[in-house]
Amino acid sequence: MHYRFALAALLAWLPFTEAAALSAVSAGREVVVVFNTRMAGSEGVARHYAAARQVPDEQVIGLELSLTEEIARVDYELWLAKPLAYELQKRGLWKLGKVVRAITNATDLREVELPVESQIRYVVLCYGVPLKIKADPTWKDPGDDLWPPELRRNEAAVDSELATLPLPPELRKATGLIRNTAYTTTNSAWLHPTNGILLVTRLDGPSAEIARGLVDAALRAETNGWWGRAYCDARGLHDPNFKLGEDWMIGAHELCRIAGLDSVLDTNAATFPPGFPLSHIAFYAGWYDADVSGPLAADTVEFMPGAFAYHLHSFSAASLRTRDRHWAGPLLARGAACTMGSVYEPYLSGTPDIGVFTARWLLNNFTFGEAAYAAQQALSWQTTVVGDPLYRAFAWHPQLLHMKLENLGRPEIAWSHIRVVNLMQLRGTPLLQLTAYLQGLEMTRTNALLQEKLGDLHAAVGKPESTVLAWRRALEFEPSPMQRLRLRLKLAEALTAQGRDADALDNGLALRREFPRRPGQLELCQQLLPLARKLGRAELAAELEAEIQRRLPPPPATNAPVSAP
């Protein structure tokens, strides 16, 4: 019964396209890989990716480029854009032809040259290829003065500028932005050079090793499933000027739930605090800190294989070669497999629509590259896209993946069972039936993930003792550090609500012992002290009192004069 239940849930799941999985074998032929011949490690990243995705050797191109992340526009044109366009035509990767296009308005029709056939759709820029094009006040294009002052700029992300390479020169202007006609498309085939767009992403990061690992992480997720939890960090804003970003974060959360993930939505004004238990991160989206912060700034972050992580900020990707400044570089350094970010000020509407991205990547089964560009309203603008463009979060049909994991005895099958429960819950299946499903699985008895989920279901149907029992059992079966922290925090709340003072005290002491460097130790001791006194634990109470005194901040200094003796 449980097996049929699982397969029925997954069969009714996402609008998965069989063609997506079948095309993965030949997708490498749609990719051109570009590396910097002057940067150590760049070619190694390129060759590694080409081997992993079966990109033909003739589609790996080395160019002599600057060693800096920021380049002048004239250098971008001279050393990157024009040589790449030349190589694409010379190697027969696309064919140019004459067509008639509207240029300045609907009646300004001109014959222009652009790709009429193209074997390739993706360009992968490898570690060492410059990231951004700096502003050039001397660069002038016809019609520059028509842009409003805030858009009368010609700095841009290299990725976003190169995405417009299929457009004829008459339409490819440096100043301002170019409207992305593929924004919100649900037809992935539209994202094609013959429609004026190249899907440009990069394998990059603080080191060549990190850049190499991005495709490896994507392939691991495609092989055994993209699993984990989602965390969306909104700000609880009601200001109309920021409503767009808030709606995107909330929308991403809801879409992750529809995809079957356990998703956490935070609506506090501040970002996730340092002690927040982010465990098993498959998807993270948040805003709006300048530099990596909270639990994501820790030395170790629990990113799952293939994890996507994105923080909306005007300069979130101002540099990718840093591990502790901005966001994109630090997220990659801590294990995220793909991200996006802004290299210069984009303004809110010029950042990726994370709601559209989530829908296309998780629900429409777009590749990462397709989803990233379907989510952008503007090209020739400020967004860089980092990760394997061919990566699909759901590369397998969910039914087939579930059966594969069960047959192979893979531990990831626990996540598939959790997704079954979440999807059936969304369809209105009674919670008691879902509880029975988990209880009927042999694996649940010894699995921390399934025991925690069982406890959550017990809590939802109002069974407090069963809730505590399941969460305590989860602690016995090697939860990850952040799952252990979350379980301790949930148990603290549940035990206090049930008036189980002795158990609440023991749990709090375990929390203090297991996470001695977690922020909030003073507050924890202050919470435990009344329980210790109430239970007659005099020695423990004295210890807690001493610890509280040690951790209390010193009294403010006074400037009062000292009286003479």
C-alpha positions, 0 to 999 in steps of 0.5 A: 500500500505504501509503495503504491501510495508513493508512486501515485503521489509522484505520478500526480506531481510536476509537469515533467517532460520526458524530453528533458531527461532524454535530451541531457545526453546530447545537451553538451553539443549546445554548449560553447565553453570559453576560458582565459588562456592567461589565467592559471586554472581557467583551462582546467575548469573548461576541460573538466566541464567539457568532459563532464557534459560531453562538450565537443573539443571544437566547442572549447575556446581559449581567448587571451583576456584580462586577469582582472574581474573588471575590464574596459568596454573597449577591451570587452569588445576587442578581446571577448565579444568580437573574437567569440562571435568570429569563432562561432561563425568560423566553427560552424556553430551558428550561421548568419543571414540577412533578415529585416528587423525593426530598429528604433520603432515599428516602422524603422525596418532595416535589413540586418545580419544575425544568426538564422541557424544555431547549434549552440544555445549556451556559453559557459565562461570559466574561472578567470574570464572577466566578470564585469565591464566598467563604466566608460564616460567617453563611450557614446551610442546614438540615442543615449540621451533618451534614457532617464538619468539613472539608466544612462549608464554603460557598465554591465555584467559580462554575462548579461552583455554577452547574452545579447551577442546574437542581436545585430549591432544596430540593436546592441547598444552599450548604454541603458538596457535591452528588454528581454523578450523571453522574460517569463516565457514558459517555452524553453525553446524560445531561449535561442540565438535565433531569437536574439539571446545566448544563455551565458553562465559561468563556472567561477568563484573564489578559486578554480577548485570551487569553479570545477566543483560546480558541475560535479555538484550538479551531476550528483544532484541529477544522479541521486536527486535534488533534495533538502529544504527551502529557506526564503528570507523576506523582510515583512515590508509594506512599503510599495517601493519594495513590494516587488522584492517581497512578493518575489520571496514569498512567491518562491517560498510557495513554489518550493512548497508546491514542488514538495519541499519543506519550506521556511518563510521568514518575514522579520525585518532582519535576515536570518540570525546567526543562531538560526538552524539552517539544515539541509539547504537545497534552496535559499533566497533572501534579501537585503544585507550587503555582505554574507551574514547570519548562519550563512556566514558560518565556516560550515553551512549545510548545503545539499548537493546541487543547492541553489542560493541567492541573496538579492542585493545591489552588489551581491556579485561585485566580486566572485573571488572573495569568500567573505564579502558580498554574497555570491562568492561566499555562498559558492565557497560554502558549498552552493552549486549555483547562484546569481547576483548583481555586479553593479547597481541594477535597481530592484526591477532589474534583478532576477525575478526569483519567483519566475526563476523558481517556477521555471526551474522547479515546476517547468523543468527548465535547465538552470540556464534557461530558468535564469534567463527567463527570470530576467527583465533586462539584458545588457545589464547587471546580472551574472549567473553562476553555475552549470547551465545544463543543470536540472533540479529534477533530471529524473521522472520522480516515479523512476527516481523513487524506484531507483533509490529504493532498489539501490537502498540509497539514503536519499529515499528518505527525502523522496518519502518526505516529498510524497508526504508534502505533495499528498498534504497539498492535495488534501490527504488527511494528516492521519493518513500521512502519519500512517504512511510514515509509521508504516515505513521500516526506514522511519524507525531509524531515520532522523529525517523521517522521525522529525517529519513524523513529529511534525505531523503529530504536532499538526494533529494535536498529539503533543506526547507523540510529537515529543517522542518522535523528535526525541527519537530523531535525535538518536539517529545522527541528525546533522548539526543544524537538524539537531539544533532545530530539534532541540529548539522545537523540543524546548517549546513543546516541553515547556508548553506541556509543563514538563519542567524536568524534561525541558531543563534536560533539553536546555542543558543539552542545547547548551552543551551541544552548541556552546558557541551558539549566540544566545547563551546568556538568554538560554541560561536565564531561561534555565535558571528558574527551572533549576530553582523550581526543581530544587537543583541548587548546585545547577542554579548556582552554576547558571547564576555564575554563568549569567553574571559572567556573560552580562555586559558591563555596566555603562561607564559614568563620567561623575567626578570622584569625591576627594577623601 
